[in-house]
Amino acid sequence: MAVGPTLGTGLFIGGGQALAAGGPASLLFSYLFLAALVYCLTTALSEIAAHMPAQDGTMVSHTYRYASKHLAFSMGYLRWYSLSMLIPFEITNAIVSLGMVNPSPAVALRVSIPTLIIFGFNMLPERSFKKSEAVFTFLKLITTTGLVFLSLVFAIPGVPHSPVQGFHYWNEPGPMNEFIYDGHLGRFLGLLQCLLYSTIAFVFTPELIVQRIEQLDSEQQANILSVSRIDMIHLFVLYILNALAMGVMSPFNDLSLTNHGVGAGTSPYLVAIRRSGIPVLPVVVTALIFLSSVASGRSFLFTSSRTLYSLAEAGHAPELFRRRNRWDVPYVAVMTSALFSGFAYFSAMTSSSIVFNSLMYFITTSGCISWVGTGIVYLYFRRQTEALGFTSVHRARIQPYGAYFGIVTCTLLPIANSFIIATPSQLAASKLLPMYFGISSFFLLYVGHHVGYAVIRRRARMKETSVEEPGDWAIELPSTTSNGSTEGADPPLHNTSL
C-alpha cells in the first residue's frame, strides 16, 4: 500500500494545530482541497511514468529526460534532503505525542531512542526491511482506523464516559475559528492557516505513490495510472474520515491542541480520550501514535537514502554513496541521510512544539516547490510527446488543467504563508527562517548547478578549440563528423558529479 510511508505524517499532531487554527469545517475543507490537489499532481506524474517507467523515475530521472538539467539536479536534491528532514520531524512528532514539550536533558535521551530504532532498522538487509514495512504499515492502519472507529463510538448518544455528543463541537464553539482578526476576514485567515497546517499530511504523497508503482513488476507498471488512482482513493478516504473524526472529538478552542499557543500540542483524539476518564486508554493511544511516528521515520530514511543512492548511480552525486555492504545496504547513503535526525535534538534546547513547527514550515515549503516542479515537468513532457506525434494511452481527463492548477496553487500557498507569518501576532524567527531556508536552498542548488555546468562546458570546449594565432581567443564552433556525432558537444550530465 503506497500510503505506508506517508500515513501518520503530521496527521495526529499536525491535525490538532490545523483544527485549532480553522475549526472543524475548515479542517474538513482543507483535507478535501488537498486531496483534489494531490489527485491532479499524482495523475500528472502517473502519465509520465506510464510512458517510460524507471526505477528512480519519479525522484530522479523524469525531470532530466523531459525538462531542464538544472531543474532536475535541484529537484533531485530537494527531494532527498526534504525526505531526510522528515526523519527528525517524525522523531519530534513522537516526542510531542509523549507530552514532552518542555526542553530538558531527559528529552535528548528520549530523542535518542527512536533515532536508534530508525537507524537500526535501515541497516537491516533490504529484504528484511521490506518485510517489516508491511508489519508497521498494518500497525499504522490499525491506529488510524481504530481512532476513527473510536470517534464513532464516542459520538453515539448515551455511551458511558463519552465527552462527545455527535456534532456538538460544530455548534459550540462553532464550525470555523476566527484567526488573528474578527469576522469574515478572521474566518478566511483561519481557513487559510488550517490549509497550510494540513499540507504536512499530504507532502510528497504524489512522488511516493508513483515511485512505489514504478518499482513493481512490468505488468503492474503498465497500469500505473489506474493503480495510482486506487492508492489515492485509499489515502483520501482514510484522511478525510480522520479530518471529520478530529472535528468531532475535540473543540478547536482547547488550549492543549497548540500547547497553549506555543506550537504543536496534543492530538484531538487524546483530548477526547483524556476527557473520557477511561483508564489505560490514553496510554495505549499515546503508544500507538508514538510507534506510528517511528514507523514513518524509518520509511523516510529508507526512501531518502535510496534517493541519494539513485542520484549517485546516475552520476549526479559522488560514487561514495553507491557503496553497499554485504547485506546489500547502501550504508554510506543511509548514514548520510540519518545525520539529519540530529535536528530533533533541538528539542532538548527549546520546546519540541516549536521544533515541530520549524521543521513543518521547512518541509511544506520544500514540498510545494517539488509540486510546482512536478507540474512544470508534466507540461514539458506533454509538449514533447505531442510534438513527436505520440498519443498516450494512459491519460487523465483532468490534464493538463490539473497541472496548471497544481502550479498556481503550490506557488500561492508559500506566498500566503509568508503574509500570515508577517502579521505582528504571528511573526517569529522559528516560523519565518525555515520557510525562507526552504526557498533559498532550492534556488542555490539551481543557480549553483547552472554556474557549475557552464564552467564544465567552457572547459570542455576550450580543450577542443584551436587557437590560430597567439592572443586569438575566438572559439571554434563544434564540427560534425562523418558518423553524425558532434565534436565538442556538451558532455552528458551523467558523466559529471554535478
Buried (B, 14 or more C-beta within 10 A) or exposed (E): BBBBBBBBBBBBBBBBBBBBBBBBBBBBBBBBBBBBBBBBBBBBBBBBBBBEBBBBBBBBBBBBBBBBBBBBBBBBBBBBBBBBBBBBBBBBBBBBBBBBBBBEEEBBEBBBBBBEBBBEBBBBEBEEBEEBBEEBBEBBBEBBEBBBEBBEEBBEEEEEEBBBBEEEBBEEBBBBBBBBBEEEEBBBBBBBBBBBBBBBBBBBBBBBBBBBBBBEEEEBBBBBBBBBBBBBEBBBEBBBBBBBBBBBBBBBBBEBBBBEEBBBBBBBBBBBBBBBEEEEBBEEBBEBBBBBBBBBBBBBBBBBBBBBBBBBBBBBBEEEBBEBEEEEBBBBBBBBBBEBBEBBBBBBEBBBBBBBBBBBBBBBBBBBBBBBBBBBBBBBBBEEBEEEEEEBEBBBEBBBEBBBBBBEBBBEBBEBBBEBBEEEEBEEEBBBEBBBBBBEBBEEBBEBBBEBBEEBBEEBBEEEBEEEEEEEEEBEEBEEEEEEEEEBEEBEBEEEEB
